[in-house]
Structure formats: C-alpha cells, structure tokens
Amino acid sequence: MLGLRAPWVSSVLRRHAAVVPDFVRTTLEGPQPNKLLTLVIINDGSRVLLGRKKRGFGEGYYNGFGGKVEAGETVRQAAERELLEEACITAEDMTEAGVLVFTFDDNPQPWEVHVFSASRFRGEPTETDEMAPVWFNHMEVPFNQMWADDVHWYPAFLQQKYFCGVFGFRETTKLVWHTLEEGEVQVAPEMA
Ligand SMILES: CNc1ncnc2c1ncn2[C@@H]1O[C@H](COP(=O)(O)OP(=O)(O)OP(=O)(O)O)[C@@H](O)[C@H]1O
C-alpha cells in the first residue's frame, strides 16, 4: 500500500490484526498504490452543503464535492478544482479535516480520500451535470442516503476534530469493518 498515510495504515493492521477482514489486509498489503481522491464539505457552523450525486459511482447518494486527483496536481488543487466543477463555488478557508482509506472486496486498489472543510466560499452553489447541491442542518444530515462510512466520521468532522479511518466494503456498498481515530496521526519512523 503506497499512500500518504501508509505508515499509519500499517500500524492499524498490526493493532487490529485479530479482527481485520482478509480482503482489507490483502488490499492494503497489496502492490497497488492508493487511488487519491478528495471530498470537500462546506460547513457554515449549523449546516453542511452536500450534493446529490446524479451519475456515476455513488449515484443517488448525498456527499461532499470531490473526485480523483489528476496527474500533476496536488491534493488541495484537486479539491479546489472539483468543488468548482461540481458546485460552482470556490472555498476561501479550506482546511484539512481528515483522511479515509477505503478497501473493497471487489477492487484490489485501496482508495485514499482527503476530506476538507470550509466555512466561507465565493459564488452561488449551482446544480451541475454531476451534483445537485442541498443544505442540511447538522442534526438532519441524511445518513440513510449516504455512504455507510459517513455516519462514523461526521461527528468528528462536525466537531472539527481531525480524523483518520480505514473502512472495508463488501459488494461495493456494504460496510463490514472499520476503525476510526481522532487527532493528527503521528507515526514514528520505527512503526512504519
Ligand atoms: C466508499 N465510501 C465513500 N464514502 C464517502 N465518499 C466517497 C466514498 N467513495 C467515494 N467517495 C467520494 O465520492 C466521490 C467519487 O467521485 P468519482 O465520481 O469517483 O470521481 P470523479 O468525479 O473524479 O470521477 P469522474 O472522473 O467524474 O468519473 C469522490 O468525492 C470521493 O471522495
């Protein structure tokens, strides 16, 4: 597993060795470098701006705005580009909120999603071919229409606590195992 958080993921596999499903371990220990993705959630303090995905992977789910990091761009640049492409807005105070590592029993490549938060933005959230933007009060986030991992990390996100999680999905959408840690993940070189 080659990724920005590889040493931390190795330590997770060691610490949870007895309970990590085999497909999660083999995916994370396999030869494929992580697919890097971004996710931006606007949080104005009482509401979050989500989009209903209109096509492609995760169609029908509400989610933040984001997508794949392309060759030659940084994770932050990709996050800014996808927010503009999908919601037609530019964040003014985007900060790193957390990192999510996804594994799938039907896909040998781990995904590493970098989650960003912003409270201020320029422009008007506008429906695009990909996403239809909707504001939700913090107490009314529609978890039953979202990816199964979201309910586990939104509490940390909303409390502005940095989080790192590893998630295992069977048949693409069924979450069968996860672990979540709060706080900046510091990994000593000898733990890598
Ligand atoms: C498995 N559990 C998950 N939980 C929460 N969020 C998830 C997710 N899995 C993917 N995501 C996010 O969903 C978007 C997919 O984007 P996706 O359409 O694949 O990327 P992108 O727009 O680059 O694709 P195209 O190039 O348009 O095909 C992207 O923000 C990514 O972070």
The ligand as a Gaussian input file, in Angstrom:
#p B3LYP/6-31G(d) Opt

LIG

0 1
 C      -16.843000       4.270000      -0.208000
 N      -17.272000       5.331000       0.632000
 C      -17.240000       6.649000       0.329000
 N      -17.643000       7.471000       1.304000
 C      -17.655000       8.791000       1.093000
 N      -17.261000       9.373000      -0.043000
 C      -16.840000       8.571000      -1.033000
 C      -16.803000       7.190000      -0.904000
 N      -16.331000       6.681000      -2.067000
 C      -16.093000       7.705000      -2.891000
 N      -16.376000       8.856000      -2.280000
 C      -16.282000      10.202000      -2.850000
 O      -17.154000      10.203000      -3.953000
 C      -16.599000      10.945000      -4.999000
 C      -16.429000       9.976000      -6.144000
 O      -16.031000      10.636000      -7.180000
 P      -15.883000       9.968000      -8.581000
 O      -17.119000      10.248000      -9.341000
 O      -15.431000       8.555000      -8.476000
 O      -14.665000      10.809000      -9.036000
 P      -14.579000      11.804000     -10.224000
 O      -15.595000      12.878000     -10.066000
 O      -13.155000      12.246000     -10.376000
 O      -14.947000      10.804000     -11.336000
 P      -15.106000      11.076000     -12.848000
 O      -13.718000      11.410000     -13.297000
 O      -16.099000      12.220000     -12.954000
 O      -15.621000       9.760000     -13.335000
 C      -15.291000      11.499000      -4.502000
 O      -15.510000      12.801000      -3.976000
 C      -14.948000      10.552000      -3.396000
 O      -14.158000      11.181000      -2.449000

